[in-house]
Amino acid sequence: MLKQNGWIPLGTDFPVENINPLLTFYAATVREDAKGFPKGGFQMENALTPQEALRGMTIWAAKANFEEKEKGSLEIGKFADFVILDHDILKSTPQNILKTKVLKTYLNGEKVYDAK
C-alpha cells in the first residue's frame, strides 16, 4: 500500500496485539512481536522505516480518518495531542524501542499524564 499510495495508516489490532502504540511502532519497523516472533521478522520487505512508521501513526492515520486538518501533526490550529518519550525512537535500536517509557501525555495541549 505504501508503494502504491505513498502513505499508509497504522494502528493497533487490539485484541489481537497489545494496544501499546510503541509495540505497533516496533512491529512496523522490526516486523517481529515483542517476544521476537517470528525470528528474523515477517515479510521484511514490508518493514517501514522509523519515519514511515511515525507518519503512519500520526499524520497518515489522521488522513485515513479525514482528520488531517485537525490532527496528526503539531501545527497552529490543530489539536496538540502528543507524548514525550524518554528517548528518540527514530534513532533507537530495536531493543530500546521496547524499553521506551512515556514521560508525559498531552491532549489538546493539556497535560493528562506525567510519569513523575
Biopython code that builds the backbone (N, CA, C, O; Angstrom):
import numpy as np
from Bio.PDB.StructureBuilder import StructureBuilder

atoms = [
    (1, "MET", "N", (0.818, -1.197, 0.000)),
    (1, "MET", "CA", (0.000, 0.000, 0.000)),
    (1, "MET", "C", (0.861, 1.260, 0.000)),
    (1, "MET", "O", (0.525, 2.244, -0.659)),
    (2, "LEU", "N", (1.972, 1.232, 0.739)),
    (2, "LEU", "CA", (2.833, 2.410, 0.790)),
    (2, "LEU", "C", (3.374, 2.722, -0.600)),
    (2, "LEU", "O", (3.362, 3.879, -1.021)),
    (3, "LYS", "N", (3.845, 1.711, -1.314)),
    (3, "LYS", "CA", (4.376, 1.939, -2.660)),
    (3, "LYS", "C", (3.288, 2.447, -3.598)),
    (3, "LYS", "O", (3.540, 3.337, -4.412)),
    (4, "GLN", "N", (2.104, 1.904, -3.497)),
    (4, "GLN", "CA", (1.010, 2.277, -4.382)),
    (4, "GLN", "C", (0.454, 3.666, -4.069)),
    (4, "GLN", "O", (0.238, 4.469, -4.976)),
    (5, "ASN", "N", (0.222, 3.946, -2.784)),
    (5, "ASN", "CA", (-0.453, 5.180, -2.392)),
    (5, "ASN", "C", (0.468, 6.285, -1.911)),
    (5, "ASN", "O", (0.083, 7.454, -1.913)),
    (6, "GLY", "N", (1.681, 5.936, -1.499)),
    (6, "GLY", "CA", (2.599, 6.931, -0.958)),
    (6, "GLY", "C", (2.390, 7.210, 0.519)),
    (6, "GLY", "O", (3.102, 8.030, 1.097)),
    (7, "TRP", "N", (1.431, 6.546, 1.137)),
    (7, "TRP", "CA", (1.169, 6.682, 2.570)),
    (7, "TRP", "C", (0.386, 5.470, 3.037)),
    (7, "TRP", "O", (-0.320, 4.832, 2.255)),
    (8, "ILE", "N", (0.517, 5.156, 4.325)),
    (8, "ILE", "CA", (-0.188, 4.003, 4.892)),
    (8, "ILE", "C", (-0.509, 4.282, 6.355)),
    (8, "ILE", "O", (0.400, 4.551, 7.141)),
    (9, "PRO", "N", (-1.782, 4.225, 6.734)),
    (9, "PRO", "CA", (-2.128, 4.453, 8.135)),
    (9, "PRO", "C", (-1.818, 3.222, 8.979)),
    (9, "PRO", "O", (-1.940, 2.090, 8.511)),
    (10, "LEU", "N", (-1.422, 3.449, 10.206)),
    (10, "LEU", "CA", (-1.152, 2.367, 11.147)),
    (10, "LEU", "C", (-2.026, 2.535, 12.385)),
    (10, "LEU", "O", (-2.486, 3.632, 12.701)),
    (11, "GLY", "N", (-2.239, 1.435, 13.068)),
    (11, "GLY", "CA", (-2.970, 1.446, 14.326)),
    (11, "GLY", "C", (-2.774, 0.116, 15.015)),
    (11, "GLY", "O", (-2.073, -0.757, 14.503)),
    (12, "THR", "N", (-3.377, -0.044, 16.154)),
    (12, "THR", "CA", (-3.264, -1.301, 16.878)),
    (12, "THR", "C", (-4.321, -2.279, 16.401)),
    (12, "THR", "O", (-5.352, -1.879, 15.860)),
    (13, "ASP", "N", (-4.065, -3.545, 16.601)),
    (13, "ASP", "CA", (-5.010, -4.592, 16.235)),
    (13, "ASP", "C", (-5.631, -5.214, 17.469)),
    (13, "ASP", "O", (-5.887, -6.418, 17.493)),
    (14, "PHE", "N", (-5.873, -4.424, 18.478)),
    (14, "PHE", "CA", (-6.436, -4.920, 19.718)),
    (14, "PHE", "C", (-7.749, -5.643, 19.430)),
    (14, "PHE", "O", (-8.544, -5.093, 18.668)),
    (15, "PRO", "N", (-8.043, -6.807, 19.960)),
    (15, "PRO", "CA", (-7.299, -7.510, 20.998)),
    (15, "PRO", "C", (-6.271, -8.509, 20.471)),
    (15, "PRO", "O", (-5.722, -9.291, 21.247)),
    (16, "VAL", "N", (-5.999, -8.495, 19.145)),
    (16, "VAL", "CA", (-5.016, -9.424, 18.593)),
    (16, "VAL", "C", (-3.626, -9.088, 19.109)),
    (16, "VAL", "O", (-2.876, -9.983, 19.498)),
    (17, "GLU", "N", (-3.279, -7.819, 19.115)),
    (17, "GLU", "CA", (-1.992, -7.351, 19.612)),
    (17, "GLU", "C", (-2.231, -6.460, 20.829)),
    (17, "GLU", "O", (-3.336, -5.962, 21.048)),
    (18, "ASN", "N", (-1.188, -6.274, 21.603)),
    (18, "ASN", "CA", (-1.254, -5.345, 22.717)),
    (18, "ASN", "C", (-1.566, -3.955, 22.173)),
    (18, "ASN", "O", (-1.091, -3.596, 21.095)),
    (19, "ILE", "N", (-2.340, -3.182, 22.886)),
    (19, "ILE", "CA", (-2.776, -1.876, 22.401)),
    (19, "ILE", "C", (-1.700, -0.793, 22.516)),
    (19, "ILE", "O", (-1.931, 0.336, 22.085)),
    (20, "ASN", "N", (-0.562, -1.096, 23.069)),
    (20, "ASN", "CA", (0.536, -0.154, 23.233)),
    (20, "ASN", "C", (1.047, 0.323, 21.862)),
    (20, "ASN", "O", (1.531, -0.494, 21.078)),
    (21, "PRO", "N", (0.949, 1.619, 21.558)),
    (21, "PRO", "CA", (1.401, 2.115, 20.258)),
    (21, "PRO", "C", (2.900, 1.927, 20.021)),
    (21, "PRO", "O", (3.334, 1.853, 18.872)),
    (22, "LEU", "N", (3.686, 1.850, 21.078)),
    (22, "LEU", "CA", (5.113, 1.606, 20.890)),
    (22, "LEU", "C", (5.365, 0.203, 20.325)),
    (22, "LEU", "O", (6.323, -0.010, 19.583)),
    (23, "LEU", "N", (4.505, -0.741, 20.681)),
    (23, "LEU", "CA", (4.622, -2.087, 20.105)),
    (23, "LEU", "C", (4.194, -2.094, 18.642)),
    (23, "LEU", "O", (4.719, -2.870, 17.845)),
    (24, "THR", "N", (3.248, -1.239, 18.289)),
    (24, "THR", "CA", (2.877, -1.080, 16.883)),
    (24, "THR", "C", (4.050, -0.521, 16.098)),
    (24, "THR", "O", (4.358, -1.004, 15.008)),
    (25, "PHE", "N", (4.706, 0.497, 16.645)),
    (25, "PHE", "CA", (5.886, 1.089, 16.015)),
    (25, "PHE", "C", (6.972, 0.032, 15.841)),
    (25, "PHE", "O", (7.581, -0.071, 14.776)),
    (26, "TYR", "N", (7.211, -0.747, 16.885)),
    (26, "TYR", "CA", (8.216, -1.810, 16.852)),
    (26, "TYR", "C", (7.888, -2.833, 15.765)),
    (26, "TYR", "O", (8.752, -3.186, 14.963)),
    (27, "ALA", "N", (6.648, -3.307, 15.738)),
    (27, "ALA", "CA", (6.249, -4.322, 14.757)),
    (27, "ALA", "C", (6.353, -3.787, 13.328)),
    (27, "ALA", "O", (6.737, -4.525, 12.421)),
    (28, "ALA", "N", (6.024, -2.541, 13.123)),
    (28, "ALA", "CA", (6.086, -1.954, 11.783)),
    (28, "ALA", "C", (7.513, -1.826, 11.274)),
    (28, "ALA", "O", (7.759, -1.947, 10.074)),
    (29, "THR", "N", (8.452, -1.582, 12.179)),
    (29, "THR", "CA", (9.841, -1.374, 11.771)),
    (29, "THR", "C", (10.691, -2.637, 11.850)),
    (29, "THR", "O", (11.559, -2.850, 11.003)),
    (30, "VAL", "N", (10.457, -3.463, 12.837)),
    (30, "VAL", "CA", (11.265, -4.673, 13.063)),
    (30, "VAL", "C", (10.583, -5.913, 12.486)),
    (30, "VAL", "O", (11.250, -6.893, 12.155)),
    (31, "ARG", "N", (9.245, -5.871, 12.364)),
    (31, "ARG", "CA", (8.440, -6.958, 11.814)),
    (31, "ARG", "C", (8.463, -8.208, 12.689)),
    (31, "ARG", "O", (8.336, -9.328, 12.194)),
    (32, "GLU", "N", (8.626, -8.003, 13.987)),
    (32, "GLU", "CA", (8.543, -9.064, 14.991)),
    (32, "GLU", "C", (7.655, -8.553, 16.115)),
    (32, "GLU", "O", (7.451, -7.347, 16.256)),
    (33, "ASP", "N", (7.124, -9.486, 16.923)),
    (33, "ASP", "CA", (6.424, -9.049, 18.122)),
    (33, "ASP", "C", (7.447, -8.824, 19.240)),
    (33, "ASP", "O", (8.641, -9.047, 19.040)),
    (34, "ALA", "N", (6.995, -8.396, 20.384)),
    (34, "ALA", "CA", (7.897, -8.070, 21.495)),
    (34, "ALA", "C", (8.660, -9.285, 22.011)),
    (34, "ALA", "O", (9.676, -9.135, 22.690)),
    (35, "LYS", "N", (8.183, -10.483, 21.698)),
    (35, "LYS", "CA", (8.861, -11.714, 22.118)),
    (35, "LYS", "C", (9.835, -12.222, 21.060)),
    (35, "LYS", "O", (10.431, -13.286, 21.232)),
    (36, "GLY", "N", (10.006, -11.473, 19.961)),
    (36, "GLY", "CA", (10.953, -11.851, 18.917)),
    (36, "GLY", "C", (10.404, -12.836, 17.894)),
    (36, "GLY", "O", (11.169, -13.514, 17.207)),
    (37, "PHE", "N", (9.078, -12.916, 17.792)),
    (37, "PHE", "CA", (8.465, -13.839, 16.834)),
    (37, "PHE", "C", (7.871, -13.054, 15.671)),
    (37, "PHE", "O", (7.263, -12.004, 15.879)),
    (38, "PRO", "N", (8.039, -13.545, 14.471)),
    (38, "PRO", "CA", (8.896, -14.644, 14.050)),
    (38, "PRO", "C", (10.348, -14.184, 13.942)),
    (38, "PRO", "O", (10.631, -13.050, 13.553)),
    (39, "LYS", "N", (11.238, -15.069, 14.287)),
    (39, "LYS", "CA", (12.663, -14.747, 14.273)),
    (39, "LYS", "C", (13.070, -14.268, 12.885)),
    (39, "LYS", "O", (12.759, -14.911, 11.883)),
    (40, "GLY", "N", (13.756, -13.152, 12.834)),
    (40, "GLY", "CA", (14.184, -12.578, 11.563)),
    (40, "GLY", "C", (13.149, -11.678, 10.918)),
    (40, "GLY", "O", (13.422, -11.044, 9.899)),
    (41, "GLY", "N", (11.947, -11.617, 11.512)),
    (41, "GLY", "CA", (10.908, -10.723, 11.023)),
    (41, "GLY", "C", (10.006, -11.350, 9.979)),
    (41, "GLY", "O", (10.417, -12.245, 9.241)),
    (42, "PHE", "N", (8.773, -10.871, 9.926)),
    (42, "PHE", "CA", (7.756, -11.356, 8.992)),
    (42, "PHE", "C", (7.724, -10.441, 7.773)),
    (42, "PHE", "O", (7.507, -9.236, 7.895)),
    (43, "GLN", "N", (7.939, -11.017, 6.611)),
    (43, "GLN", "CA", (7.915, -10.263, 5.354)),
    (43, "GLN", "C", (8.700, -8.957, 5.484)),
    (43, "GLN", "O", (8.141, -7.863, 5.397)),
    (44, "MET", "N", (9.990, -9.100, 5.692)),
    (44, "MET", "CA", (10.845, -7.938, 5.924)),
    (44, "MET", "C", (10.792, -6.915, 4.792)),
    (44, "MET", "O", (11.100, -5.742, 5.000)),
    (45, "GLU", "N", (10.408, -7.351, 3.609)),
    (45, "GLU", "CA", (10.287, -6.402, 2.502)),
    (45, "GLU", "C", (9.173, -5.384, 2.751)),
    (45, "GLU", "O", (9.098, -4.362, 2.069)),
    (46, "ASN", "N", (8.317, -5.662, 3.720)),
    (46, "ASN", "CA", (7.236, -4.743, 4.076)),
    (46, "ASN", "C", (7.546, -3.897, 5.301)),
    (46, "ASN", "O", (6.692, -3.133, 5.750)),
    (47, "ALA", "N", (8.754, -4.019, 5.851)),
    (47, "ALA", "CA", (9.122, -3.215, 7.017)),
    (47, "ALA", "C", (9.122, -1.734, 6.640)),
    (47, "ALA", "O", (9.509, -1.359, 5.534)),
    (48, "LEU", "N", (8.687, -0.914, 7.570)),
    (48, "LEU", "CA", (8.692, 0.533, 7.380)),
    (48, "LEU", "C", (9.929, 1.122, 8.038)),
    (48, "LEU", "O", (10.459, 0.559, 8.995)),
    (49, "THR", "N", (10.382, 2.245, 7.528)),
    (49, "THR", "CA", (11.438, 2.976, 8.214)),
    (49, "THR", "C", (10.824, 3.580, 9.476)),
    (49, "THR", "O", (9.602, 3.697, 9.565)),
    (50, "PRO", "N", (11.632, 3.958, 10.435)),
    (50, "PRO", "CA", (11.068, 4.617, 11.616)),
    (50, "PRO", "C", (10.253, 5.863, 11.264)),
    (50, "PRO", "O", (9.215, 6.115, 11.875)),
    (51, "GLN", "N", (10.715, 6.640, 10.289)),
    (51, "GLN", "CA", (9.992, 7.838, 9.887)),
    (51, "GLN", "C", (8.633, 7.475, 9.268)),
    (51, "GLN", "O", (7.633, 8.137, 9.545)),
    (52, "GLU", "N", (8.593, 6.435, 8.439)),
    (52, "GLU", "CA", (7.332, 5.996, 7.840)),
    (52, "GLU", "C", (6.366, 5.485, 8.913)),
    (52, "GLU", "O", (5.169, 5.769, 8.866)),
    (53, "ALA", "N", (6.892, 4.736, 9.869)),
    (53, "ALA", "CA", (6.040, 4.219, 10.944)),
    (53, "ALA", "C", (5.456, 5.360, 11.772)),
    (53, "ALA", "O", (4.277, 5.329, 12.124)),
    (54, "LEU", "N", (6.268, 6.359, 12.085)),
    (54, "LEU", "CA", (5.768, 7.503, 12.854)),
    (54, "LEU", "C", (4.700, 8.258, 12.065)),
    (54, "LEU", "O", (3.668, 8.637, 12.619)),
    (55, "ARG", "N", (4.941, 8.471, 10.793)),
    (55, "ARG", "CA", (3.919, 9.121, 9.961)),
    (55, "ARG", "C", (2.646, 8.276, 9.905)),
    (55, "ARG", "O", (1.537, 8.808, 9.955)),
    (56, "GLY", "N", (2.816, 6.955, 9.802)),
    (56, "GLY", "CA", (1.666, 6.064, 9.746)),
    (56, "GLY", "C", (0.812, 6.112, 10.993)),
    (56, "GLY", "O", (-0.388, 5.842, 10.945)),
    (57, "MET", "N", (1.431, 6.458, 12.116)),
    (57, "MET", "CA", (0.717, 6.518, 13.387)),
    (57, "MET", "C", (0.230, 7.926, 13.711)),
    (57, "MET", "O", (-0.486, 8.126, 14.693)),
    (58, "THR", "N", (0.612, 8.897, 12.893)),
    (58, "THR", "CA", (0.244, 10.279, 13.182)),
    (58, "THR", "C", (-0.505, 10.878, 11.991)),
    (58, "THR", "O", (-1.722, 10.726, 11.889)),
    (59, "ILE", "N", (0.199, 11.550, 11.101)),
    (59, "ILE", "CA", (-0.453, 12.282, 10.019)),
    (59, "ILE", "C", (-1.181, 11.363, 9.047)),
    (59, "ILE", "O", (-2.257, 11.715, 8.563)),
    (60, "TRP", "N", (-0.614, 10.185, 8.749)),
    (60, "TRP", "CA", (-1.294, 9.289, 7.802)),
    (60, "TRP", "C", (-2.527, 8.640, 8.438)),
    (60, "TRP", "O", (-3.514, 8.384, 7.750)),
    (61, "ALA", "N", (-2.477, 8.376, 9.736)),
    (61, "ALA", "CA", (-3.662, 7.848, 10.429)),
    (61, "ALA", "C", (-4.765, 8.903, 10.448)),
    (61, "ALA", "O", (-5.938, 8.585, 10.254)),
    (62, "ALA", "N", (-4.385, 10.158, 10.680)),
    (62, "ALA", "CA", (-5.364, 11.242, 10.656)),
    (62, "ALA", "C", (-5.963, 11.390, 9.260)),
    (62, "ALA", "O", (-7.167, 11.598, 9.110)),
    (63, "LYS", "N", (-5.114, 11.280, 8.242)),
    (63, "LYS", "CA", (-5.585, 11.382, 6.859)),
    (63, "LYS", "C", (-6.582, 10.271, 6.539)),
    (63, "LYS", "O", (-7.590, 10.518, 5.877)),
    (64, "ALA", "N", (-6.315, 9.063, 6.996)),
    (64, "ALA", "CA", (-7.217, 7.936, 6.745)),
    (64, "ALA", "C", (-8.581, 8.158, 7.382)),
    (64, "ALA", "O", (-9.579, 7.591, 6.935)),
    (65, "ASN", "N", (-8.626, 8.976, 8.416)),
    (65, "ASN", "CA", (-9.872, 9.282, 9.116)),
    (65, "ASN", "C", (-10.444, 10.646, 8.686)),
    (65, "ASN", "O", (-11.380, 11.163, 9.297)),
    (66, "PHE", "N", (-9.856, 11.214, 7.615)),
    (66, "PHE", "CA", (-10.264, 12.521, 7.098)),
    (66, "PHE", "C", (-10.152, 13.613, 8.156)),
    (66, "PHE", "O", (-10.978, 14.524, 8.208)),
    (67, "GLU", "N", (-9.119, 13.514, 9.004)),
    (67, "GLU", "CA", (-8.915, 14.487, 10.077)),
    (67, "GLU", "C", (-7.540, 15.146, 10.017)),
    (67, "GLU", "O", (-7.074, 15.701, 11.012)),
    (68, "GLU", "N", (-6.891, 15.088, 8.859)),
    (68, "GLU", "CA", (-5.534, 15.628, 8.760)),
    (68, "GLU", "C", (-5.469, 17.144, 8.931)),
    (68, "GLU", "O", (-4.381, 17.685, 9.131)),
    (69, "LYS", "N", (-6.589, 17.835, 8.860)),
    (69, "LYS", "CA", (-6.596, 19.289, 9.092)),
    (69, "LYS", "C", (-6.750, 19.619, 10.569)),
    (69, "LYS", "O", (-6.544, 20.760, 10.984)),
    (70, "GLU", "N", (-7.121, 18.599, 11.373)),
    (70, "GLU", "CA", (-7.297, 18.808, 12.809)),
    (70, "GLU", "C", (-6.261, 18.075, 13.654)),
    (70, "GLU", "O", (-5.941, 18.510, 14.760)),
    (71, "LYS", "N", (-5.736, 16.966, 13.138)),
    (71, "LYS", "CA", (-4.866, 16.087, 13.930)),
    (71, "LYS", "C", (-3.692, 15.577, 13.089)),
    (71, "LYS", "O", (-3.619, 15.817, 11.884)),
    (72, "GLY", "N", (-2.793, 14.880, 13.745)),
    (72, "GLY", "CA", (-1.743, 14.155, 13.042)),
    (72, "GLY", "C", (-0.406, 14.839, 12.957)),
    (72, "GLY", "O", (0.597, 14.196, 12.646)),
    (73, "SER", "N", (-0.364, 16.130, 13.225)),
    (73, "SER", "CA", (0.901, 16.868, 13.236)),
    (73, "SER", "C", (0.734, 18.063, 14.166)),
    (73, "SER", "O", (-0.382, 18.496, 14.454)),
    (74, "LEU", "N", (1.839, 18.575, 14.619)),
    (74, "LEU", "CA", (1.805, 19.740, 15.514)),
    (74, "LEU", "C", (1.904, 21.005, 14.673)),
    (74, "LEU", "O", (2.979, 21.386, 14.211)),
    (75, "GLU", "N", (0.753, 21.643, 14.489)),
    (75, "GLU", "CA", (0.672, 22.865, 13.697)),
    (75, "GLU", "C", (-0.351, 23.792, 14.342)),
    (75, "GLU", "O", (-1.250, 23.344, 15.053)),
    (76, "ILE", "N", (-0.207, 25.074, 14.088)),
    (76, "ILE", "CA", (-1.166, 26.055, 14.599)),
    (76, "ILE", "C", (-2.556, 25.695, 14.081)),
    (76, "ILE", "O", (-2.752, 25.436, 12.893)),
    (77, "GLY", "N", (-3.512, 25.688, 15.004)),
    (77, "GLY", "CA", (-4.893, 25.411, 14.661)),
    (77, "GLY", "C", (-5.299, 23.948, 14.788)),
    (77, "GLY", "O", (-6.478, 23.620, 14.655)),
    (78, "LYS", "N", (-4.332, 23.066, 15.044)),
    (78, "LYS", "CA", (-4.641, 21.650, 15.218)),
    (78, "LYS", "C", (-4.645, 21.301, 16.701)),
    (78, "LYS", "O", (-4.068, 22.009, 17.526)),
    (79, "PHE", "N", (-5.315, 20.182, 17.022)),
    (79, "PHE", "CA", (-5.247, 19.666, 18.385)),
    (79, "PHE", "C", (-3.790, 19.346, 18.706)),
    (79, "PHE", "O", (-3.078, 18.795, 17.866)),
    (80, "ALA", "N", (-3.354, 19.678, 19.881)),
    (80, "ALA", "CA", (-1.987, 19.368, 20.296)),
    (80, "ALA", "C", (-2.013, 18.081, 21.108)),
    (80, "ALA", "O", (-1.941, 18.108, 22.337)),
    (81, "ASP", "N", (-2.116, 16.953, 20.409)),
    (81, "ASP", "CA", (-2.109, 15.627, 21.034)),
    (81, "ASP", "C", (-0.739, 15.019, 20.799)),
    (81, "ASP", "O", (-0.364, 14.755, 19.656)),
    (82, "PHE", "N", (0.017, 14.792, 21.876)),
    (82, "PHE", "CA", (1.354, 14.238, 21.705)),
    (82, "PHE", "C", (1.860, 13.639, 23.007)),
    (82, "PHE", "O", (1.299, 13.863, 24.079)),
    (83, "VAL", "N", (2.934, 12.871, 22.884)),
    (83, "VAL", "CA", (3.600, 12.304, 24.054)),
    (83, "VAL", "C", (5.053, 12.746, 24.050)),
    (83, "VAL", "O", (5.614, 13.086, 23.008)),
    (84, "ILE", "N", (5.644, 12.734, 25.222)),
    (84, "ILE", "CA", (7.077, 12.954, 25.378)),
    (84, "ILE", "C", (7.651, 11.635, 25.879)),
    (84, "ILE", "O", (7.227, 11.102, 26.905)),
    (85, "LEU", "N", (8.626, 11.121, 25.134)),
    (85, "LEU", "CA", (9.235, 9.838, 25.461)),
    (85, "LEU", "C", (10.590, 10.042, 26.116)),
    (85, "LEU", "O", (11.150, 11.137, 26.074)),
    (86, "ASP", "N", (11.111, 8.989, 26.717)),
    (86, "ASP", "CA", (12.401, 9.105, 27.406)),
    (86, "ASP", "C", (13.594, 9.059, 26.464)),
    (86, "ASP", "O", (14.719, 9.328, 26.886)),
    (87, "HIS", "N", (13.372, 8.723, 25.194)),
    (87, "HIS", "CA", (14.439, 8.810, 24.190)),
    (87, "HIS", "C", (13.829, 8.850, 22.791)),
    (87, "HIS", "O", (12.630, 8.629, 22.623)),
    (88, "ASP", "N", (14.651, 9.128, 21.804)),
    (88, "ASP", "CA", (14.215, 9.304, 20.422)),
    (88, "ASP", "C", (14.053, 7.943, 19.745)),
    (88, "ASP", "O", (15.049, 7.284, 19.446)),
    (89, "ILE", "N", (12.817, 7.514, 19.500)),
    (89, "ILE", "CA", (12.591, 6.199, 18.882)),
    (89, "ILE", "C", (12.976, 6.189, 17.407)),
    (89, "ILE", "O", (13.132, 5.117, 16.821)),
    (90, "LEU", "N", (13.131, 7.355, 16.799)),
    (90, "LEU", "CA", (13.561, 7.391, 15.401)),
    (90, "LEU", "C", (15.026, 7.008, 15.250)),
    (90, "LEU", "O", (15.461, 6.626, 14.164)),
    (91, "LYS", "N", (15.781, 7.107, 16.325)),
    (91, "LYS", "CA", (17.213, 6.777, 16.299)),
    (91, "LYS", "C", (17.540, 5.598, 17.201)),
    (91, "LYS", "O", (18.713, 5.319, 17.447)),
    (92, "SER", "N", (16.544, 4.916, 17.687)),
    (92, "SER", "CA", (16.709, 3.875, 18.695)),
    (92, "SER", "C", (17.021, 2.511, 18.078)),
    (92, "SER", "O", (16.674, 2.239, 16.929)),
    (93, "THR", "N", (17.678, 1.669, 18.859)),
    (93, "THR", "CA", (17.835, 0.273, 18.470)),
    (93, "THR", "C", (16.508, -0.440, 18.727)),
    (93, "THR", "O", (15.704, 0.027, 19.534)),
    (94, "PRO", "N", (16.271, -1.563, 18.052)),
    (94, "PRO", "CA", (15.022, -2.295, 18.290)),
    (94, "PRO", "C", (14.782, -2.615, 19.768)),
    (94, "PRO", "O", (13.661, -2.451, 20.249)),
    (95, "GLN", "N", (15.788, -3.059, 20.486)),
    (95, "GLN", "CA", (15.595, -3.403, 21.903)),
    (95, "GLN", "C", (15.256, -2.189, 22.745)),
    (95, "GLN", "O", (14.494, -2.295, 23.706)),
    (96, "ASN", "N", (15.811, -1.035, 22.395)),
    (96, "ASN", "CA", (15.492, 0.175, 23.154)),
    (96, "ASN", "C", (14.077, 0.667, 22.871)),
    (96, "ASN", "O", (13.464, 1.305, 23.728)),
    (97, "ILE", "N", (13.548, 0.380, 21.680)),
    (97, "ILE", "CA", (12.151, 0.734, 21.402)),
    (97, "ILE", "C", (11.257, 0.043, 22.419)),
    (97, "ILE", "O", (10.326, 0.648, 22.952)),
    (98, "LEU", "N", (11.540, -1.221, 22.684)),
    (98, "LEU", "CA", (10.727, -1.992, 23.629)),
    (98, "LEU", "C", (10.856, -1.486, 25.061)),
    (98, "LEU", "O", (9.974, -1.740, 25.882)),
    (99, "LYS", "N", (11.927, -0.782, 25.374)),
    (99, "LYS", "CA", (12.145, -0.251, 26.716)),
    (99, "LYS", "C", (11.675, 1.193, 26.863)),
    (99, "LYS", "O", (11.794, 1.777, 27.940)),
    (100, "THR", "N", (11.151, 1.763, 25.808)),
    (100, "THR", "CA", (10.745, 3.170, 25.805)),
    (100, "THR", "C", (9.657, 3.441, 26.845)),
    (100, "THR", "O", (8.708, 2.672, 26.991)),
    (101, "LYS", "N", (9.818, 4.532, 27.547)),
    (101, "LYS", "CA", (8.844, 4.959, 28.556)),
    (101, "LYS", "C", (8.200, 6.276, 28.131)),
    (101, "LYS", "O", (8.869, 7.169, 27.611)),
    (102, "VAL", "N", (6.907, 6.381, 28.358)),
    (102, "VAL", "CA", (6.184, 7.632, 28.136)),
    (102, "VAL", "C", (6.358, 8.482, 29.379)),
    (102, "VAL", "O", (5.998, 8.063, 30.479)),
    (103, "LEU", "N", (6.909, 9.673, 29.209)),
    (103, "LEU", "CA", (7.116, 10.586, 30.340)),
    (103, "LEU", "C", (5.910, 11.482, 30.570)),
    (103, "LEU", "O", (5.518, 11.732, 31.710)),
    (104, "LYS", "N", (5.317, 11.968, 29.466)),
    (104, "LYS", "CA", (4.164, 12.863, 29.563)),
    (104, "LYS", "C", (3.258, 12.631, 28.362)),
    (104, "LYS", "O", (3.708, 12.250, 27.282)),
    (105, "THR", "N", (1.963, 12.872, 28.581)),
    (105, "THR", "CA", (0.965, 12.798, 27.517)),
    (105, "THR", "C", (0.135, 14.068, 27.543)),
    (105, "THR", "O", (-0.299, 14.516, 28.604)),
    (106, "TYR", "N", (-0.084, 14.650, 26.363)),
    (106, "TYR", "CA", (-0.885, 15.858, 26.222)),
    (106, "TYR", "C", (-2.038, 15.595, 25.254)),
    (106, "TYR", "O", (-1.847, 14.985, 24.202)),
    (107, "LEU", "N", (-3.217, 16.054, 25.611)),
    (107, "LEU", "CA", (-4.390, 16.007, 24.744)),
    (107, "LEU", "C", (-4.901, 17.429, 24.593)),
    (107, "LEU", "O", (-5.205, 18.110, 25.573)),
    (108, "ASN", "N", (-4.987, 17.857, 23.346)),
    (108, "ASN", "CA", (-5.402, 19.221, 23.033)),
    (108, "ASN", "C", (-4.578, 20.248, 23.819)),
    (108, "ASN", "O", (-5.100, 21.259, 24.289)),
    (109, "GLY", "N", (-3.294, 19.964, 23.948)),
    (109, "GLY", "CA", (-2.385, 20.876, 24.612)),
    (109, "GLY", "C", (-2.390, 20.822, 26.128)),
    (109, "GLY", "O", (-1.613, 21.527, 26.773)),
    (110, "GLU", "N", (-3.250, 20.000, 26.709)),
    (110, "GLU", "CA", (-3.356, 19.895, 28.162)),
    (110, "GLU", "C", (-2.688, 18.616, 28.647)),
    (110, "GLU", "O", (-2.964, 17.533, 28.131)),
    (111, "LYS", "N", (-1.806, 18.741, 29.644)),
    (111, "LYS", "CA", (-1.139, 17.568, 30.188)),
    (111, "LYS", "C", (-2.144, 16.693, 30.906)),
    (111, "LYS", "O", (-2.834, 17.142, 31.822)),
    (112, "VAL", "N", (-2.224, 15.415, 30.476)),
    (112, "VAL", "CA", (-3.149, 14.476, 31.109)),
    (112, "VAL", "C", (-2.413, 13.330, 31.797)),
    (112, "VAL", "O", (-3.025, 12.529, 32.504)),
    (113, "TYR", "N", (-1.101, 13.252, 31.590)),
    (113, "TYR", "CA", (-0.313, 12.213, 32.248)),
    (113, "TYR", "C", (1.087, 12.726, 32.457)),
    (113, "TYR", "O", (1.664, 13.366, 31.579)),
    (114, "ASP", "N", (1.635, 12.443, 33.628)),
    (114, "ASP", "CA", (3.014, 12.783, 33.969)),
    (114, "ASP", "C", (3.580, 11.640, 34.774)),
    (114, "ASP", "O", (3.033, 11.303, 35.824)),
    (115, "ALA", "N", (4.652, 11.037, 34.322)),
    (115, "ALA", "CA", (5.234, 9.864, 34.966)),
    (115, "ALA", "C", (5.870, 10.183, 36.312)),
    (115, "ALA", "O", (6.233, 9.257, 37.038)),
    (116, "LYS", "N", (6.019, 11.431, 36.669)),
    (116, "LYS", "CA", (6.663, 11.801, 37.930)),
    (116, "LYS", "C", (6.039, 11.119, 39.111)),
    (116, "LYS", "O", (6.471, 11.329, 40.244)),
]
sb = StructureBuilder()
sb.init_structure("model")
sb.init_model(0)
sb.init_chain("A")
sb.init_seg("    ")
for serial, (resi, resn, name, xyz) in enumerate(atoms, 1):
    if name == "N":
        sb.init_residue(resn, " ", resi, " ")
    sb.init_atom(name, np.array(xyz, "f"), 0.0, 1.0, " ", f" {name:<3s}", serial, name[0])
structure = sb.get_structure()
